[in-house]
Amino acid sequence: MNSPVLAVRPLGFPWETADPFLFCAYHDDAYPKGNGAMGPAVSLAGRDIGQDFSRKDGWSMYHGDSVPGFPAHPHRGFETVTIVRQGLIDHADSLGAVARFGEGDVQWVTAGRGIVHSEMFPLLKTGEDNPLELFQVWLNLPKRSKMADPHFTMFWNEQVPRRVLEDAEGRKTEVAVIAGTFGDTASLAAPPDSWAAQEDADVAIWTLRMEPGAGFQLPPAKLAGTQRTLYLFKGDAAAISGQPVQGPAAITLDAGVEVAIAAGDTVCEFLLLQGRPIGEPVAQYGPFVMNTQQEIAQAMQDYRRTQFGGWSFADAAPVHGGEPKRFAKYPDGREETPAA
């Protein structure tokens, strides 16, 4: 009998993904105390400010100069799904949307024909450290949707569907369903032009947290041709269909069969990405993902001409005050906070 484990690879940065996904970055930054201005209360000497991916002392400034994060930058032709497990992100974009989100929240942005956004990591706590942990997943758009209207939405932690299952010994596995359906548990609705909104796309984005020694049966995908990757990002070791896997690792699975997963002696956490491939040519230049090089050239020309709607904020890296309250303000002016 053939093993459902097709390949096991160590995790780098960013993580390797398969069609319909383009990219997955995992940020796990041990930020220190804040300085009262939402930056780190330590010297930045020795860092390449504006381009700091050093992980010096366990964290990076990325493209930020005083507050860590990613100041205003454009996207076209794909979607970003940002899953924040610890810490906070301050979002702003050329649609006029602003948000502060984190602690389990998910932000889903369809760039479509073009959006400019910033993603800053405010260090609000001045009396203790400010750990940040997040995934950002890039999900491709099919050709018919690459020039769709941009779309911004929030899935608050309190809304994200979760299932807790116990094995025969009572050890628990928690599944958070960010996209797709796990058994009879369906995710919140994906944006209207997303590949994940197509029933025949079989897209799933789940996180799994398994107690030490827990067993779990990963159900098969719904459709033939679906591609599935399981990322063991926390935990020393697990067994996948009986095969020992040392973490951290990316595990390519046969999506058509049920797979037994057993956690090792420590808590194991996984991210699952699956979907039926879009199967179209991919032309990419940095933040633009289209089907041809001519479309990339057009995207660059359009951005130079229109700035994808322009930038209405006072600087390229706006942050949203010193209160930790999570909120979102949508382009139509509607304001939203997590349900109590």
N, C-alpha and C positions, 0 to 999 in steps of 0.2 A: 504494500500500500504506500503510495507516494505521500511524503510529508506536505502539509499545507504551508510550511515555512519555506518560502522560495529564496530568501536572501536575508542575511543579517549584516549590518554595517555599523561601524561606530558613528556617533553623532558629531558633526562638525558645526560650523557656524557660517551661513545658515544651514538648516537641515535640508537634505535632499527630499524632493517631493515628486509625485507622479501626476500627470494629466488626470483631472482638470486643475490641479493645484500647481502653482508656479514657484512657491517660496514659503518657508516657515522659519521665522526667527524666534528664538527663545531667549528672553532677557531675564536674568536672575542676578540683580544688582544689590549688593549689601551697602546701600547708601548710609552715610553717617548722619549725625544730628544736623538739622538745618540751621542756617545762619540768620534766620529771621526775615530773609529776603527770598526764601524758597530755594536757595542754593545750598551746597554743602559747607558746613562750618569747619573746613580744613583748607589748607593751601592747595591750589591747583598747579603749583609749580611742577614742571616735568611732564605735564600733559600737553598733547597736541590739540590745543583748544580750537574747537570748530570741526575737529576730525579725530576725536578721542574714542577709540575702541580698545583701549589698552587693558582694561580690567585691572588696572593698578589698584591695589588694596581691595579688590573684589568688586569694583564698579567702574563705570565709564561715564563720561560727560556726553558722548556721542557728538551731535552737531551743536549742542548748546554751549554758550560761553559763560553764563552765570548760573542758569538753571539747566540741569541735564535734560536731554530730549532731542527732538527733531523739529526745528523751526520750519516755517512755511515752505512747502515743496509741492510740486504738481503730480498728479496721476491721470492717466487715461487708459481705458480699455480693460480694466479688471476690477476686482473688489478686495477690500481689506476687511478681515475679521479679526478683531483685537480682543483677546480674552485676558482679563487682568485678574490675577489670583491674589496678589498682595500689592498695596500701595495705590496711588492715584495717578490718573492721567488728566491733563487739561487739554481739551480739543478745541480748535477753532477752524473754520473753513470759509471758502469763498462763496458758499451758499448763504452764509450768515448764521450757521449753526454754531453753538458753543456748548460745551459739556465738561463737567468734572465727573469722572467715573472710575470705579475700581472695586476691590474687595469682592471679586466674583462676577462683576458686570461684564457684558460683551457689547462692543460697538461694531456695527456692520455698515460699511460705506461702499456703495456702488459708485465708482469713479465715472463710469460711462464715458461720455464725450469729453469730460474734463472737470477736475476739481483741484483746488489748492487747499491743503490743510496743514496744521501744525499739531504736534503731539509732544507736549512738555510734561516733565515728571517733577511736580512741585514737592519739595521736601518740607512739609508743614511742621513736623515735630522738631522742636528745638531742645527738648529735654531727653530725647531718646533717638535711637537709630530709625531710619526710614527705608526698610527693605522694600524692593519692588520686584515683582515676578509677573511676567506676562508672555503670552504667545501673540505674534502677529502672523496670520495666515493670508497669503495672496491666492485668491480663487479667480481663475480666468473667466472671461466672458466669451461666449460664442460670437462669431462675426456679426450676426444679426443684432446683437445687443451692445456692441462695443461703443456705439455712439448714442446709447440710451441716455435719458435724463439722469443726472446724478441723484443719489438717494442716500439719506442719512437716517439711521435708526439706532435705538438702544434696546438691548435686552438686559434689564436689571437683574441682578443676582437673585432677587426674591421671586422673579418670574421664570427663571430658567428651569425647565422640568428636570427632575432627578428621580432616580430609582435606587433603592438600596436592596441588595439581594444577599442572602446568607447561604453558605454552603452547608454540607451535612454536619459540620462541627460548629456551626454558628458564626463562622468568620465572615466578615462583611466586605462586600464590594459596592461602591457607590458609582453610579453612571450619571454624568451630567450630559443632557442631550441638547447640544447647541444647534445642530442641524440634523435633519433626517428623523428617523423613527426607530426607537428601540422597543421591540415588542409592541405593546399598545400605548407606549409613551411617545408622543409626537413633539417635536421642537416647536418653538414659536415660528411664525411665518417668515420665510426668507424674503428679502426685497423682491419686488415684482419682476425685475429683469435678470435676476440671478440665475445662473445655471442650477443652483440648489432649489429654485422654485419650480423646476421642471420635474414632473413625476417620474419620467423615464431617465433622469440623470442619476438617481440613486446616491445622492450626496449625503454623507454623514460626517459630522464633526462631533466627537464625543471625548470627554475625559473620564478616566477610570481611576479610582483610588481603592487599592486592595490592602486589607489588613495583612500583617505578617502570616504567611502560610495559607492565605485564603485561596479557594479555587473558584473559577468562573468559567462559564461556557459562552464564548463569543459567538453569537448567532451568525449564520451565513448572510451575505448580502442578498437583496431581493432579486437582482437582475444579473443575467450572464454578461460577462465583459466588464464588470465593475473592477476597479483597481483599489487595493486596500493596503495601507501602511500603518503599522502600529509602532509608536515611539515610546520606548521605556526611558523616561527622563529622570525619574527618581526611584531609588532602590538599587541595591547592589546586584541583585540577580533575580531571575524568574525562569520558569519553565514554560515554553510555548509548544503545545502539542508534544510534551515530553522532552523537548530539546532545551538544554540549559542555555540561557542567554545572560551574558554579563552586561549590566547597564553602565553608562547610557548607550542605547542602541536603537537603530531603525530596523524594523522587521517587516519585510514584504511578505504578505500572506496571499494564499489562494482565497479569494473572497467568496468562492462558491460553496465552502464547507464550514461547518461548525469547528471552532478551534478551542481547545482546552488551555486555559491560562492558570498557572499556579504562582502565587507570589513566593518569594524567598523568605529569609529570616527577618527582613525589614519591610516596612510599608513600601509598596510599589505603586507608582503612578504612571499612567500612560495617556498619550494623546492618540486618538484614532482619526485618520483622514481617509475617506474613501469617496469614490465617485466613478461614474461611467465617463471615460475619456471624451472630451470634446472632439478630438481628432482632427484639428485644423492646424495649419502652419502657425508658428509662433515667431514673431519678430519683436525683439525687445531692445530698448535703449533706456537703461536706467528705469525711470518711473513711468515709461510709456510701453504698453504691451499691445501690439496690433498683429495683423496677419502678414503684412508685407513691409519691406523697407520704405516703399513709397508712402505708406500710411504713417510710418514713424516720422519721416521727413515732414509730412503734413501736420502731424501732432506738434512738432517743434515749432513750425511756422505759426500754427494757430495759437500756441501758448505765448510766443513772442508778441503776437498781434493783440490778443484778448486777455491774457493772464487768466484765462478760464473764469472770467467774471470779476476779477480784481480782488484786492485785499483791503478790507475796510477797517483793519485793526491798527493800533498805533505803532506796533512793532511786529517783527516776524515771529516772535516767540511769546505770545500773550499767556499770562496765567491769571487765575480767577479768584484771587483773594486768599485770606488766611484761614477761612472756615473750611473744615473738612466735608461739609455737606455736599452730597452727590446730587447732580441736577443735569438737565438737558434743556436747551432752548432750540427749537426747531426753526428751519428757514421761514415758516409761515408765522412765526411769533409764538407758537404754542410752547408752554413751559411744562416740564415734567420732572417729578422726583420719584424715587422708588416708593412702591407701596409699603406701608408699615406692616 
